[in-house]
Amino acid sequence: MLFSATAFGQDAAPAEDIRDVKALVEIPQPPDFGLWIALALGTLLVGFLAWKFFKRPGRSVLLSPAERALAEIESARTLVGEESSEPLANAVTAAVRRYLEARFGIAAPRRTTEEFLRSLQSKRHPELVPYGEDLGRFLRFCDAVKFGRGEIAVETRARLIESARNFVEASRQPISTPPAEQASQRTAPPVSA
């Protein structure tokens, strides 16, 4: 028995209606954006680093604490002619205190003048003992100008700057200690501030 599959009421289709299989249609792959983004970012990073490296007009020169303090004190000279003497006293005191911290490792900017002077009197900082009296007068005078709102003459302002400058110049080099003191310093344990 032979059955044929035809739609009800239709005749069988002739053989010409059957067509051959067509070739496959190639679907293009989407571009790999991740790779392109990574390449672009890498190129930008290399370019930025090259720009930062070659941009430098000259190597930055590291200044010693004394040179930095002297530069700050010199820049404070512009405040000598100001109406109020408080900005000058603030600038000069800040320069000296930052110098003390950088040069001697003393947290002078974070201490009051009295706390700082007490630590000097307790001999915790023997390298500053020769300057203790003058430094105390200088800091107290600046405090009087800053907090007492006292006004000082232009000549006194210039002397204030010179006093700070002289202290930095005098204390920039280590003080030579007598041999007996050197021996006692070697045997004594270090005292932290």
Secondary structure, 3 states (H helix, E strand, C coil): CCCCCCCCCCCCCCHHHCCCCCCCCCCCCCCCHHHHHHHHHHHHHHHHHHHHHHHCCCCCCCCCHHHHHHHHHHHHHHHCCCCCCHHHHHHHHHHHHHHHHHHHCCCHHHCCHHHHHHHHHCCCCHHHHHHHHHHHHHHHHHHHHHHCCCCCCHHHHHHHHHHHHHHHHHHCCCCCCCHHHHHHHHHCCCCCC
